Amino acid sequence: MYIEIIPNRNSPPAVLLREGWREGKKVKKRTVANLSKLPMEQIEAIRRVLKGENFVAVDELFEKVNSWQQGQVRAVRTAMRKLGFAKLLGTKRSWQRDLVEAMVAAQIIEPQSKLATTRWWKVTTLPSELGVEDATENELYEAMDWLLDRQDRIEKKLAARHLEEDGMVLYDLSSSYFEGVTCPLAARGHNRDGKKGKLQVNYGLLTDDRGCPVSVSVYEGNTGDPKTLLPQVQKVRERFDIGSVVLVGDRGMISQKQIDALRDIEGMNWITALRSSAIRSLIVEGHLQLGLFDDRNLFELKHPDYPGERLVACRNEELMKMREKKRRSLLDATAKELDKVRGMAGKGKLKTASAIGVRVGKVVNKYKVAKHFVLDIRDGGFDYHIDEQKVAEEALLDGIYIVRTSLPRKQLSAADTVRSYKRLSQVERAFRSMKTVDLYIRPIRHHLEDRVRAHILLCMLAYYVTWHMLEAWRPILFADDETESKKHRDPVAPARRSESARRKAQSRRLDDGSEVHSFQTMLANLSNLVKNVCRRRGANEEELTTVIYTTPDAKQREAFRLLESIKV
C-alpha cells in the first residue's frame, strides 16, 4: 500500500490510500481509503508506517524530570534588559543586586510577601537565571536595605533619562494602609483606600510628562498633600540638578501658600487648578461670565488676585449634565428616606426631638447632601424641604473648572495648558497599578520604617518596568494604541477611545482575529511556556538529561517581539 496525492485544480489535492499489484505485465491499483480530510501530520505518519518505520510514544521513551514556568519570566527580564535595569541598580553585579532584580520581577509577575516569594519563584526559571535559588526571606530583607541605601543614585539615573530642562514633571500623593500598629510611619490620615480605622503611610510619586515614574518619597500617614510639594521642588533642583521645570499638581497639592513659595524660586513654573470656592467667588463677583461658554468651552481671563498668572476657564457640558443628574438622584433618594422617618416620627422610640434628630441625621448624611435640606425637628414629628436656592448656587459650578499657570502664552497655549493639567491622570494610573491592578503595594506588612520605604521603592521600580511593558504591548492589549491623536483632541471634552480601541473592547479580538489581552492575562498566557528537563525512561539518576522548551505560538512570539522595541 502507498499514499498518492492527486492535484485537484483550484481545490485542495485528494489524498488517497491505495493498494497496487501486478497481473502479468500490467500494474493495477485500487483505492482503499480517502485520507483527504486528515491533517498532513497524520498523513505523513501513515506514509512512514507504510515504509516500515516503527513508532513509539514519546512518554514510553522519555520521562519528565522537572518543569518550570519561563515565558512570563522571559518577558519581564527582556524588558529589564532593554531598560538596562541591572546597571540602574548598580554598576557591578552582586548578590544583593541579583536579589533585588528577582524581587522586582516577582513583584510584577506574582506580588506576594517576601516569604511567599521565596516559595513561589521556585516553580519558575527566575531564581536559576539570576542565581538566587537558595535565597532566604532574611536575605531578601537585607537586599531591601541595600536597595534603600542606593535610592538617591537610582533616582538620579532615572531623572537623567527622563527629565530635562524646561520640561514638565507630574506629582501627586497617595496612601496605603498598614497591617499592624508598630511602624513609626503609620498614622491616621485622609484614607484613600476606604479602610476606616486603619493606619496608613503616604507616598508621593514624581513622573515625567508621560507618567513614567522617576522618584518616590514616603511620608507619615497624616502628612497633608501641600507639605510634600516643596521637598519635591528641592529634589528636582538640587539632587537632579534641573534648574528650570514646570511642576504639574492638583489643586489640593499646589495651594496658594505653595504658589507664593514657588514664585520666589527662579526657574520654577507650575500648572494647577482653582478650588471650587475660588471659582464661585469669580462667578459671584462677575469676573467669570458664564455667557462666554455659549460659543466655546474654554477661554482665558485675568484677575488681580492672581498676579502674573493665566486662568483658563473650562466647561464640560457632559460633566455638567452628569453632575446635575447625580445630585437630583441623591436628593430624591434622601427625600424618600426622610419620608419614611417622618411616617415613624411620634411612634415607638422616635417621640422626642433628640431621638428624631439622631435618626434624621443618619439619613441626610448617608448621601452627603445635608446642606441642601432645611429641617424642622420637634417632639413628636418633623418636616423638611429642599433649599432649591442652595441647589441652584451649587449647580452654577457644574462642569466648570479653572486651570491656573505661571507659564506665558508664548510658551504654552490655553488648550495645551489644559491638556498638561489632565496628564495628572497618568499619575493616578500609576497609583492604580501599584496599589491594586498589577503590583499590590497594599496592605503593607512591614513594621520597620526603612523596610516600608524600601518596599514602596521596590514597587515603584516594578512599576517602572511595567510601564514600559504596557507601552510596548499596547497593540495587543485593550489599551488605546492611537496615542498621537490625543495630543490634539479637544482638551475640555471627555476623553474618548479611538475607533480601533472600541473595536478591541467590543469584539475582544484584534484585526488578525486573535484574542485581546490585559496585562495580567498576557503574563498568564506566557506562563504556559515552560522549561522541561527530560531523560530516558528507566535510566538511573546520573544519566544526562535533555532540556526541552515549549515552542511559543504566534501571539507569544509577537509579545516578545514588541518587548524588544523598548527604548530608554
Secondary structure, DSSP 8 states (H G I E B T S, - for coil): -EEEEEEETTEEEEEEEEEEEEETTEEEEEEEEE-TTS-HHHHHHHHHHHTT-----HHHHEEEEEEEE-HHHHHHHHHHHHHTHHHHH-SS--HHHHHHHHHHHHHHHS---HHHHHHHGGGBSHHHHHT-TT--HHHHHHHHHHHHHTHHHHHHHHHHHH--TTEEEEEEEEEEEBSSS--TT-B----SS--TT--EEEEEEEEETT--EEEEEEEETT--GGGGHHHHHHIIIIIS---SEEEE--TTTS-HHHHHHHHTSTTEEEEEE--HHHHHHHHHTTSS-GGGGGT-SEEEE--TTSTT-EEEEEE-HHHHHHHHHHHHHHHHHHHHHHHHHHHHTTBTTB-SHHHHHHHHHHHHHHTT-GGGEEEEEETTEEEEEE-HHHHHHHHTTTTEEEEEESS-TTTS-HHHHHHHHHTHHHHHHHHHIIIIISS---SB---SHHHHHHHHHHHHHHHHHHHHHHHHTGGGBSS----GGGGGS-SSS-----HHHHHHHHH-B-TTS-B-B-HHHHHHHHTT-EEEEEEETT--TTS--EEEE----HHHHHHHHHHTT---
